[in-house]
Structure formats: structure tokens, C-alpha cells
Amino acid sequence: MVAVRFPDPEGRRDAAGRVIPHEFVVFGDGADVVNSVYDGEQHLWPLVEQSFDHVYDADTTPSVADLRFE
């Protein structure tokens, strides 16, 4: 198991101007490739980038289904 946190790779901020952090907890084989924050950004961000782009500027709160990654 590994946990990693990094700022939004696109430099996006929330409505108040704060940096948006992305936090991940990875179990199993996926955790084997994450040995640093850099590794986390390189390996994990591509898995969620498209979904985050979809909900970032949405007019409504994302559903649980929008945020579920398996």
C-alpha cells in the first residue's frame, strides 16, 4: 500500500485560488510502481486525468459514479 499527494499537474486552483491537491491510496500491484511523488504523478495522474477534467468545470457536483476508479 502507498499513499501520495501532489498539486494539480495543470496548475488549476479552486474558486478561492487555493492549489488543488490530488490524494491517492493505492493497494496491490499498483503500489509497486509508486516510490516517490514523481512516480505517483507519472503513473496515477494519467488514470484519472480525463475524469477530473470532466468534473472540474462542471455546473453540478459530481456523482459517486463520476469519481469511482477501479
N, C-alpha and C positions, 0 to 999 in steps of 0.2 A: 504494500500500500504506500502511496506517496500523495502528498498534498503540495500544491503550487499555486502561487498568486502572482499575477503580473498586471500592469496597467494595459488599457486598451491599446492594441497594436496600431490602430488607426489614429490614435491620439484624441479620440472622442471624449467629450465631457458631458456630465449631466446638466440639467437646466440651471443649476446653481453654479456651474463652472468647475465642479469637482471632477478629478480624474475618476474614470470608471474602472474599478478593479475587476478582474476576472479570476475566480477561485475554482479550483478543481481538486477533487479527491479521486484518485484512480486506483482501482484494485486489479489484481491478477496480472496477466502478462503485459497489459498496457503500462503498468507501473515500472516495468523493467527498462523502458527506454527513456524514462524521465529521471535524470540525475542532477538537474540544475534548473533554474528558472528559464534559462535559454532553451534547454531541451523541452520544457513544458510548452513554451510559446511555439516552438517549431513543430512539435508533434501534436499538441492538443488543439491549438487555435484553428488549424485547418478543418478540424472535425466539427466545429461549432460556428465558424465564421459566417456562413451563409444564413444560418438560422438567426444569429444575432443581428445581422444586417436587416433581416426581415422584421424583427420586433423593435429595433432601436428607434425608428421614426414612426412607429405605428400610432394610430389615434386611440387605440384601445389597449388595455392591459393584456399581455399575452396569457393564453390559457396554459394549463399544465401540459397539454399535448404539444404546444409550441416550444416548450422548454425541455422536453424529455429527450434524452440522448441515451441510446443503449448500444 
